[in-house]
C-alpha cells in the first residue's frame, strides 16, 4: 500500500486499516474528476498483474449478467479467475488466476475443483481471453465494458498438444460513461531507437 495502511503502528499500538480508497472507486476523490478510479495500490503496481473493477449486482444479490464487463467475463464466462478457498463459502471480492507452475493438488486446495480447467484455459487462451488479459494495468480508470476489434493472425504454435493461433486484436476498454479508457493490442508494439539517439556511455 503506498499509504502504508495495512501496517501495525507500534507508537499507537493500533493497526491502521485499508479503506480500499473508496472515494477513488466511487469517483468522489477530487483528483479523479468524478471518474471511478482504481485504488492507489493498484495504480502503483509495476506489474501488469491486476485488474480492478465494479460489477452490477442483481436483485438476488448476485452478479447481474454483464457479458462485456472484463471482470464478469474472467470470473463467470471464461472461469479463469477463481475465489481463494471457496470451500469456506466466504465469496471474496478478490479473484485470482491460478499460477501455472504450482503443484496441482495445492492449487485444488486453494481454488477448488475449477483450478485445473482455469490453468488449462490460461495456458492456452482463447482469442477473446487473450485480448481481455491485455486490459490489466492499461488504465487507472475502472473499465466497465470492453470491445474487441479483430486483427490479423501473427503467430501459431502448439501448446500442450493443442493447435493455438494468436491474433493481433485490439481491445478497447470503456469507462462508466461509455468513453474510451484504454486501447491496447495483443502484440505490444516495438520501437527501435534510431542510431543517432543511441547512448554513448
N, C-alpha and C positions, 0 to 999 in steps of 0.2 A: 504494500500500500504506500503510495507516495506521501500520504499524510501520517504514516506510522500509527494508524488507528488500532489495528488488532494487536496491540502490544500491552504488556503489563508495565505500568509506570511505578517503579519502586518508591519514588518520593511520596506519592499519594496513596500507594498500596491499592490502586484501582486499575482494572483493565479497561482501557478505552475501546469502545465498541465501534465497529464499522456501521455506518448508516446507509451503505450502498449508494452513496452520493445521490440520494433520492431527488434533490432539486434538479440535478442534471438529467436524470432519467425521465422526470416528469416535464422537462422543458421549462422549469421555473427559475433556473440559475440565470442571473443577469448576463453572464458571459455567453450563454447559448442562444440568445435572441429568440426564445420561445421554441427552439427545436429540441426534441428529446435527444440526448447525447449519451454516449457510453460513460461508465464510471471512470474515475481518474486512473484506477489500476489497469483497466482495460486499455485506456488511451496511452498509458506509459509502457505497455508491454512491447518489448522489442521484437518478439517472435510473432509470426503470423499464425498463432495457435488459438486465438479466442474470437468468438462472435457473441455479441450480446444483443438482445432484442426484447421485444414485447410481443405477446400473443393475445389474441382476443379470447375472452372467456365466455362460454355459452351459458344458457340459463341453468343447466345442470351443474355448473361449477367446473366442468372440464373444459379442455381447449375446444374452441369453436373451429370448425373446419376452415382453413385458410391456406389452400394449396400453394399459393405463390409467396407465402412468408418463408424465408430461409430456415428459420428455426422449426416451424411446423414441418417443413419438408424433411429436414435432417432427423427429427425425432419421430414423427408419425408416419411419414410416407416411406422414406428410404430406410429408416430404423438403424442408422449407423451411430447416432448419438443416444447413449443409454444412461439411465439413472444409476448412481452408485448405490450398491447394496439394496436392490429393490425388494428383497425378502423382508426388510424391516417395515415396508409399507409407508415410508416417510414421504414418498413422492417429492424429491427435491426439485428445486428450480434450476439446479446445476446439472447439466448433462455432459457426458464425456464420450469421445470416440475412443474405444479401447485401443491401447497400443499394440502394434503387431508383434513385437518381439518378446512379450511377456508370456510365460508358460500358460497354456490354455486352461488348465484346471484352476489356476489362480484368477484368471480373467472371469471364468464362470462363477467363481465365488464372489468376486467383486461386482460383476454386472449382470449375473443371472444367465439363463439359458440362451439369450439372444447374442451373447458375446461372440461366438464362433461366426455366426452369419454376419455380424457387423464388421468383424475383421476381414472376412472374405470380400464383402462389398467395398470396404475402404481400400483393400489391396488391389482390387481390380475394379475401379469405379465406373459407374455408368456415365454416359456423356453428360447428363444433367447434374449428377452428383459432383463430377469434376469441376463443372462450371460454378456451382453453388459454393464449393470449397474456396474458390478464389475470392469470395466476399470477406473472408476472415481478414480483419485489420485493414480493409480497403477504405474505410471511412470512420470518423469518430461519431458521425450521426448514426442513429439507430435505423437500420434498414427494415422496413415493414413489408416490402414486396420486391420481387425480382422478375426480370425478364431475360431470356437468353436469345441472342441473335446468332444463328448458326454460322460457323466459319468453315474453312477448308480443312481437309484431313492433313495432318502434319507428321503423324508418326503411327506406326503399327508394330505390335510386338506380341509375344505370347507370355502370359502371366499365369503361373500355376496350371499350365496346360490349356488355358483358355486364350483364344484369339482376342486381342484388345486393340482398339483403334483410338487415337487421340485426335480431337478436332480443336482447332484454334477458335473456339466460340468466344463471343463477348457476352459477359453477364453485366446487366445494369441493375443497380440497387436503387430503390426509391424510398424517400422519407415518408413521414405520416401524411404529408400534403400531396404526395404523388410527384414531387420534384426529384430529379436525379441527384442521388447522394454519392454514387460510386459507379465507375465504368472500368472494368478490367477485362483483359483477355486471359485465356487459359495459358497460353505461351507468353511468358514475360518477354517484353521487347528488349533487345540488346542494343547497346550503343557503343560504338568504338570511338575512342578519342583520337582526333587527328594527330599526326606526328608532331605538328608544330606546338601542340599543347602538352606533350609528354613532360613529366617531371624529370629534372636532371640532377637529382640528389645522388 
